[in-house]
Amino acid sequence: MKDFDVILAGGGLVGAAAAVGLARAGYQVAVIEAAARRANHQPSYDDRTLVVNAASLNILSGLGLLPAGLARMPVREIRITRAGGFGSLCLKSEQYQREFFGAVIVARELGNVVLDALKACPGVTELCPATLETFTVESDHVRVRLGDGTLIRSRLLIGSDGTHSMVRQSAGIESDHHDYGQSAMIFNVRPGNAPAGVAWERFTPRGPLALLPQPEGRLGVVWIDRNEAIDESMSWSDDQLIARLEARFGPSLGGFSQPGRRARYPLLRQRTPRPVAERIAVIGNAANSVHPVSAQGFNLGLRDAASLIETLAGRSDPGDPEALDAYARSRYPDQEATVRYTDTLARAFTNPSLLARFGAGLGLAAHAALPGLSRRLVRSAMGFRDPVTRLARGGS
């Protein structure tokens, strides 16, 4: 039976980043991943556009996962509007003494970088394709059985295995779930004209619509609607899609053309108040899944990884109960606030109540009129909600 310091179940973007960081901290790490190890086949490494905030860019850079050649589009301005109501907000990074709020990166491109880093990291052993069949927690280790019967063990098992985490469920870690009854349709288009470095989010009664800058003058579109409406939208012709997009967003970008391939994802909220158990921790979507409004999901998971890396660094036993308790306590404020904030936004702007939607419009207007409110919003959206890890601040 082979021994490791840490076993990670799930080698998506967050899990792989955690593996690299823990290996750099001196641990021997095994990564169990079911998908074939090329980014074209990994579900986490698809055509989605990731809005990577400033703190997350710092984390990726500190882990050596942000090479100069990685294509990324800086976001220097965010324009937020409401369809059919008052209230709008325009945020410019220069107003907050920042060069940019973050950057848009295609998940597949970042995935290729992460895969190369895993292969080059001497402290990481990839078990792929492989599945975690069962695990047993004992006093000083976790014994793991893989799908092919292989036995391995470690001092700590980390679940980075997604919203329906087998690790979380098998460990008895409690979580709260809510199905929004919505899905996100993802594709990209070419606008008639669009200023560089600008991201748009438009709130509609059916759900938010985000347009994100991509390389070569294209825009990534995140179109959110009820499940049955997305079912219909996926079957539209390209001409129908463009016509509906122009009707929903408006004429300000001079129309759209050349839509790319469409994909869809169901939207859920999941909250895990205490993401640890004896010799177990869960991170990323395995712990908390959020509505994509304001693009916080990947960033929240990456902050989990950074916090766990820093909490465990230098410890002889990475599964030490005091260390895991410290991790859970340090992450609680950020996780709780981020889940609540995204859930409130998702509900407020799609609530059929006129009073609720009026309140949402007032909220946007207040953020626009009161610099203090906007400053707190921007700091949190950029990933700098306390406590901020050394990696998030730009240390390594």
HELIX and SHEET records of a PDB file:
HELIX    1   1 LEU A   13  ARG A   24  1                                  12    
HELIX    2   2 ALA A   54  GLY A   62  1                                   9    
HELIX    3   3 SER A   93  TYR A   96  5                                   4    
HELIX    4   4 ALA A  107  ALA A  120  1                                  14    
HELIX    5   5 MET A  166  SER A  170  1                                   5    
HELIX    6   6 PRO A  215  GLY A  217  5                                   3    
HELIX    7   7 ASN A  227  SER A  233  1                                   7    
HELIX    8   8 ASP A  238  PHE A  249  1                                  12    
HELIX    9   9 GLY A  284  ALA A  286  5                                   3    
HELIX   10  10 GLY A  297  LEU A  312  1                                  16    
HELIX   11  11 PRO A  321  THR A  350  1                                  30    
HELIX   12  12 LEU A  354  ALA A  369  1                                  16    
HELIX   13  13 PRO A  371  ALA A  381  1                                  11    
HELIX   14  14 ARG A  390  ARG A  393  1                                   4    
SHEET    1   A 6 VAL A 124  LEU A 127  0                                        
SHEET    2   A 6 VAL A  29  ILE A  32  1                                        
SHEET    3   A 6 LYS A   2  ALA A   9  1                                        
SHEET    4   A 6 LEU A 151  GLY A 159  1                                        
SHEET    5   A 6 VAL A 142  LEU A 146 -1                                        
SHEET    6   A 6 LEU A 132  VAL A 137 -1                                        
SHEET    1   B 6 VAL A 124  LEU A 127  0                                        
SHEET    2   B 6 VAL A  29  ILE A  32  1                                        
SHEET    3   B 6 LYS A   2  ALA A   9  1                                        
SHEET    4   B 6 LEU A 151  GLY A 159  1                                        
SHEET    5   B 6 ILE A 280  VAL A 282  1                                        
SHEET    6   B 6 VAL A 276  ALA A 277 -1                                        
SHEET    1   C 3 THR A  49  ASN A  53  0                                        
SHEET    2   C 3 GLY A 102  VAL A 106 -1                                        
SHEET    3   C 3 MET A  73  VAL A  75 -1                                        
SHEET    1   D 7 SER A  88  LYS A  92  0                                        
SHEET    2   D 7 GLU A  77  ARG A  82 -1                                        
SHEET    3   D 7 VAL A 198  PHE A 203  1                                        
SHEET    4   D 7 LEU A 209  PRO A 213 -1                                        
SHEET    5   D 7 LEU A 219  ARG A 226 -1                                        
SHEET    6   D 7 ASP A 176  PRO A 191 -1                                        
SHEET    7   D 7 PHE A 256  SER A 257 -1                                        
SHEET    1   E 7 SER A  88  LYS A  92  0                                        
SHEET    2   E 7 GLU A  77  ARG A  82 -1                                        
SHEET    3   E 7 VAL A 198  PHE A 203  1                                        
SHEET    4   E 7 LEU A 209  PRO A 213 -1                                        
SHEET    5   E 7 LEU A 219  ARG A 226 -1                                        
SHEET    6   E 7 ASP A 176  PRO A 191 -1                                        
SHEET    7   E 7 ALA A 263  ARG A 271 -1                                        
END                                                                             
